[in-house]
Amino acid sequence: MKRLVLKRNEIITSLFLVILVTIFLLLIFHMETVADYLFFHSYVELFSSLVGISIAYFGFRSFIEKRNARLLIFSTAFLTFSIMDLIYASVYPGINNPILRSNIDSALYFWLLGKLGGTILLLIFTIIPEEIHVSSGTKSLSLTMLATGAFVITSIYVIENFIDLLPRLFVVGGGSTLVKANLDFLIISLLTATSGIYIWKNRDEMSRSKIFYVFGLVALTLSQVFFMIFVHPFDILKMIGHIFKFPSYYSFMYGLLLVGRGQLDQFLITLSTRKMPKREIERVNAFSKLIGLNHEELIGRSLLLEYDPTTDYENRVLDFVSEGLDNNENVYVLTKRGSALYPPLARMDSVGLFLLTPKVTSPKTTDVKNEMLIPSNNTTLILDTFNRLLDIHSDTRVSIVFDNLTDLLLSIGFDKTYAFTRYSTELLALPRITSIFLMNSNAHDQKTTASIRGLFTNQVIYDKGGVKILKLESFPKKSF
């Protein structure tokens, strides 16, 4: 198993979580009245349920894109947890519920049914192969929603109308009955088995996302242990069990978000180990010569290339790409399938292509080994792509093309595009990184064009009159 080394943002988030849990523990030990307990209990349940619903939401969105059956099952587990936990909190003793009866047995039945149903789904998620996909994501999701709704409605009907006929689960002052103890033990056993199977199945390739899933399962199991041993509806042990849900749900959420990043890292690692083909000598350094530089003088610049779409501007960009390849640099292009750049680039196996599209919400690989889909309107993920790219290529030269700022301006507006461009140029301002950002200046007013230009110290226009140098930064030759 790989050793987990937390990144800076993970350390900060984890410390925040530790501080939050510590504060909650201090509050628990200073609660003096039943009202204090009920307020705290309701807040914790609401918070954890909202996080659980968020996990389900992101999981379902990812399922629609990938149609992976395991994602559907995983997301349904957390939807089940969250809905049943919300009902449990609403019928807990002391809560005035105008619709359902509030008592400890009703609350515990809702809670146990939710935990049992969700835990069984997590076990199924762990057992089934990762390669199982469904033919229709939308249809499968609809059927899942109907099944989950039927489960919840049936549970409400049975518990509300037959609670007096069902076995008691709890005796105030005496703690759990044998029925509840057995159900608790069953849930703990299922969670323990799920953790063990998950670790065993992934023992040879334990990625960061999978390690966080293991943390989530362990914390969820510990929370269930505390829920089993409390002896009073307002017992401190019960609240400690709720506290363990915070690191559990955080780990599951973070692990889910890391899945897309894991694909991105693998994509970059695969491309970074590719062999560069031999290229034609006459095309070497064509782009740098076009703007009056040699290749070493081009390295380390972030350049704004304003183009006229009626020209053959794509050939100039291809000159830049070819020059990078000729000099054994790693070349990446962010573009879209409808761009004039895509057809010629699609034939260049040595170029990493990030295809911008609104159809995905996280990085997603395609059937083409050097192509990856990334969300076109999520500038945070695009910046993260730059960041991961720099991490993977920490000691080599990289050339990057962003095609293009015009699409971004028209889709998300000036303010977000300006912020994205400013962050990008700051992030890529390294001696080993050369980048070109394309913009159709004819599509924007003078104020917008001038504002974007102000972010670049290297500015070139390519129109029907040819190349025009607006500004080139003058700095000493830098070597890397």
Residue pairs with C-beta under 8 A, 6 or more apart in sequence:
1 199
1 203
1 206
2 206
2 207
2 211
4 208
4 211
6 14
10 254
13 250
13 254
17 246
17 247
17 250
20 246
21 243
21 246
21 247
24 40
24 44
24 243
24 246
25 240
25 243
27 40
28 40
28 236
28 239
28 240
28 243
29 236
31 37
31 40
34 94
34 234
37 234
37 239
38 92
38 94
38 95
40 239
41 89
41 92
41 239
41 242
42 89
42 92
42 95
44 239
44 242
44 243
44 245
45 85
45 86
45 88
45 89
45 242
46 86
46 89
48 82
48 85
48 242
48 245
48 246
48 249
49 81
49 82
49 83
49 85
49 86
49 89
50 82
51 249
51 250
51 253
52 78
52 79
52 81
52 82
52 85
52 249
53 78
53 79
53 82
54 253
55 75
55 78
55 249
55 252
55 253
55 256
56 75
56 76
56 78
56 79
56 82
57 75
58 75
58 253
58 256
58 257
58 361
59 71
59 72
59 74
59 75
59 78
59 256
60 71
60 72
60 75
60 141
61 361
62 68
62 71
62 256
62 259
62 260
62 361
62 362
63 71
63 72
63 75
63 137
63 140
63 141
64 137
64 138
64 141
65 137
65 359
65 360
65 361
65 362
65 364
66 133
66 364
67 133
67 134
67 135
67 136
67 137
67 140
68 130
68 132
68 133
69 128
69 132
69 133
69 134
69 140
70 125
70 128
70 130
70 132
72 134
72 140
72 141
72 144
73 121
73 124
73 125
73 128
74 121
74 122
74 125
74 256
76 121
76 144
76 148
77 117
77 118
77 119
77 121
77 122
77 125
78 118
78 252
79 148
80 114
80 117
80 118
80 121
80 148
80 151
81 114
81 115
81 118
83 114
83 148
83 152
84 110
84 111
84 113
84 114
84 115
84 117
84 118
84 152
84 155
85 111
85 114
87 100
87 110
87 114
87 152
87 155
87 156
88 107
88 108
88 110
88 111
88 114
89 95
89 107
90 97
90 100
90 102
91 97
91 100
91 101
91 102
91 103
91 106
91 107
91 110
92 102
92 104
92 107
92 233
93 102
93 103
93 104
93 107
93 233
94 102
95 102
96 102
100 106
100 156
100 160
101 160
101 163
103 163
104 169
104 170
104 172
104 233
105 163
105 166
105 168
105 169
105 170
106 159
106 160
106 163
108 169
108 170
108 180
109 155
109 159
109 163
109 166
109 169
110 155
110 159
112 169
112 180
112 183
112 184
112 187
113 155
115 187
115 224
116 183
116 186
116 187
116 190
117 151
119 187
119 190
119 191
119 194
120 190
122 190
122 191
122 194
122 217
123 190
123 193
123 194
123 197
126 194
126 197
126 198
126 201
127 197
134 140
159 166
167 177
167 179
168 177
168 179
169 176
169 177
169 179
169 180
169 183
170 176
170 177
170 180
170 233
171 177
172 232
172 233
173 231
173 232
174 231
175 229
175 230
175 231
175 232
176 184
176 228
176 229
176 230
176 231
180 228
181 228
184 224
184 227
184 228
185 228
187 224
188 221
188 224
188 225
188 228
191 217
191 220
191 221
191 224
192 221
194 217
195 214
195 217
195 218
195 221
198 210
198 213
198 214
198 217
199 206
199 214
202 210
206 214
207 258
207 262
208 255
208 258
208 262
209 255
209 256
209 258
209 259
209 261
209 262
210 255
211 255
212 251
212 252
212 254
212 255
212 258
213 251
213 252
213 255
215 247
215 248
215 251
216 247
216 248
216 249
216 250
216 251
216 252
216 255
217 248
219 244
219 245
219 247
219 248
219 251
220 244
220 245
220 248
222 241
222 244
223 241
223 242
223 243
223 244
223 245
223 248
224 241
225 241
226 237
226 238
226 240
226 241
226 244
227 238
227 241
229 237
230 237
230 238
230 241
231 237
232 238
257 362
259 362
260 362
260 363
260 364
260 381
261 363
261 384
261 388
263 363
263 364
263 365
263 372
264 363
264 372
264 374
264 384
264 385
264 388
265 388
265 392
267 352
267 363
267 365
267 372
268 352
268 388
268 389
268 392
268 393
269 392
270 369
271 330
271 352
271 370
272 330
272 392
272 393
272 396
274 349
274 350
276 325
276 328
276 350
277 325
277 349
277 350
279 322
279 325
279 326
283 319
283 322
283 323
283 326
284 295
284 323
284 326
284 327
285 294
285 295
285 323
285 326
285 327
286 319
286 322
286 323
287 298
287 316
287 319
287 320
287 322
287 323
288 294
288 295
288 297
288 298
288 323
290 316
290 319
290 467
291 298
291 460
291 467
291 469
291 472
292 469
292 472
293 472
295 323
295 327
296 477
296 479
297 477
298 323
298 434
299 397
299 431
299 432
299 434
299 478
299 480
300 430
300 431
300 432
300 433
300 434
300 478
300 480
301 434
301 435
301 457
301 458
301 473
302 424
302 425
302 428
302 429
302 433
302 434
302 435
302 436
302 437
302 456
302 457
302 458
303 434
303 435
303 436
303 437
303 456
303 458
303 459
303 460
304 436
304 437
304 439
304 452
304 453
304 455
304 456
304 458
304 459
304 460
305 313
305 316
305 317
305 436
305 437
305 438
305 439
305 460
305 461
305 462
306 438
306 439
306 440
306 441
306 449
306 459
306 460
306 461
306 462
307 313
307 316
307 438
307 439
307 440
307 441
307 461
307 462
307 463
308 440
308 442
308 462
308 463
308 464
309 340
309 440
309 442
310 464
311 462
311 463
311 464
313 340
313 438
313 462
314 340
314 341
314 344
316 462
316 467
317 341
317 401
317 403
317 436
317 438
318 341
318 344
318 345
320 399
320 401
320 436
321 331
321 333
321 345
321 348
321 351
321 399
321 401
323 399
324 330
324 331
324 397
324 399
324 434
325 331
325 348
325 350
325 351
327 397
328 397
329 396
329 397
329 398
329 399
329 434
330 352
330 393
330 396
330 397
330 398
330 399
331 350
331 351
331 352
331 398
331 399
331 400
331 401
332 351
332 352
332 353
332 354
332 389
332 398
332 399
332 400
332 401
333 341
333 345
333 351
333 352
333 353
333 354
333 400
333 401
333 403
334 354
334 356
334 374
334 382
334 385
334 400
334 401
334 402
334 403
335 341
335 342
335 345
335 353
335 354
335 355
335 356
335 401
335 403
335 404
336 342
336 355
336 356
336 357
336 376
336 403
336 407
337 355
337 357
339 403
339 404
341 401
341 403
342 353
342 355
345 351
345 353
346 353
346 368
346 371
349 369
349 370
350 370
351 370
352 370
352 372
353 368
353 370
353 371
353 372
354 371
354 372
354 373
354 374
354 385
355 366
355 371
355 372
355 373
355 374
356 374
356 375
356 376
356 382
356 407
357 373
357 374
357 375
357 376
358 375
358 376
358 377
359 373
360 373
360 374
360 375
361 375
361 378
362 375
362 381
363 372
363 373
363 374
363 381
363 385
364 372
364 373
364 374
365 371
365 372
365 373
366 372
366 373
374 381
374 382
374 385
375 381
375 382
376 407
376 408
376 411
377 411
377 412
379 408
379 412
379 416
379 417
379 419
379 420
382 420
382 424
383 420
383 423
383 424
383 427
386 400
386 424
386 427
386 428
387 427
389 398
389 400
390 398
390 427
390 428
390 430
390 433
396 432
397 432
397 433
397 434
397 480
398 432
398 433
398 434
399 433
399 434
399 435
400 428
400 433
400 434
400 435
400 436
401 435
401 436
401 438
402 424
402 435
402 436
402 437
402 438
403 438
404 437
404 438
404 439
404 440
405 417
405 421
405 437
405 438
405 439
405 452
406 438
406 439
406 440
406 443
406 444
408 416
408 417
408 420
409 417
409 443
409 444
409 448
410 443
414 448
414 451
417 452
418 451
418 452
418 455
421 437
421 452
421 455
422 455
424 435
424 437
425 435
425 437
425 455
425 456
428 435
431 478
431 479
431 480
432 480
437 456
439 449
439 452
441 449
441 461
444 452
453 459
453 470
456 471
457 471
457 473
458 471
458 472
458 473
459 469
459 470
459 471
459 472
460 467
460 468
460 469
460 470
461 467
461 468
461 470
462 468
